[in-house]
Amino acid sequence: MSELERRYRRLLGLYPRDHREDNGEEMLGVLLESAGDRRKPGWRDSADLVRGAVQLHLRRVVAVDGGVDVREVFAVVALLGPIAMLAGATTALHELAWWVRAGALGQMPWTQQVPDAPVWGVWAVVAALSVCRLRRAAAVAAWVGAAGLVVLAFVGPVWWWGPRAGWVLTGVLTAVALTWAAGAERGREQVGTRAVLVLAVTVLATTSLGVLGFGDTVAEWLAPAVAVVGALAACGPRSRTGRRAALVLLLPVMTALLATALTGSIRIPTALEAVVFLALPVVVLLALGAMPRRIRL
């Protein structure tokens, strides 16, 4: 192999693997033929190859190359979304444990201490129905659970909805996935049954960290890290479809980190808060191709 070919191959290595496998040899042949007697690539050729690789990667990030089928993304969400939603009960479980340990059984109604408990009970039912492959029943229950989260977010006096907007979004998108996408069966074909176990273990780990490590800085930062790693492992980090499905499942982490970043800042109006915590994640999903721009039934 000549030095010229070696350098060209190194530059072509900047392109995505599948693109190299489909077009790499053809591109290399054209480059070698046009190089003439040169012993190394010209700076224009090098710049063009680097620019082309960057452009292709960027196009894939925002899914404008048509390489991501959103229905496939939502099929994975239909399979794993109901399980991921169970992690939202972490705060409720902590409050319930405090309510029992404090001996407030007859002094304080549970509706004040844990107002969102019924909603997470509904999502537990959704997860069970989904695992049992009862898609229609799971879809109906998911819409009930999503509606409950919306009511808690905008009507409930206790449930602070800004940082938890990710649960509202994930709940709604999971209900959409169960109703509109190819279904959990198709998602199981893409990620395998093992993904369900991986995500279930992830939810158990993050919930345990949230309940047992409440108030501990290390545990509070470790929980979202475990959630990110677990969601990517379940959905498939090497799959473009899987990475976008993981992004949907990690919306609660996104909004929680956003809330942490805004802690101590000036209190923003409710309308602006809705834009920040609800509209911004949706824009990110649309830009990255993890959400359909229109739904065709």
Secondary structure, DSSP 8 states (H G I E B T S, - for coil): --HHHHHHHHHHTTS-HHHHHHHHHHHHHHHHHHHTT-SS--HHHHHHHHHHHHHHHHHHHTTTTS---HHHHHHHHHHHHHHHHGGGGHHHHHHHHHHHHTT-TTTS-HHHH-TTHHHHHHHHHHHHHHHTT-HHHHHHHHHHHHHHHHHHHHT-SSS-TTTTHHHHHHHHHHHHHHHHSS-HHHHHHHH-THHHHHHHHHHHHHHHHHHHTTT-HHHHHHHHHHHHHHHHHHH-TT-HHHHHHHHHHTHHHHHHHHHHHHTTS----HHHHHIIIIIHHHHHHHHTT-S-SS---
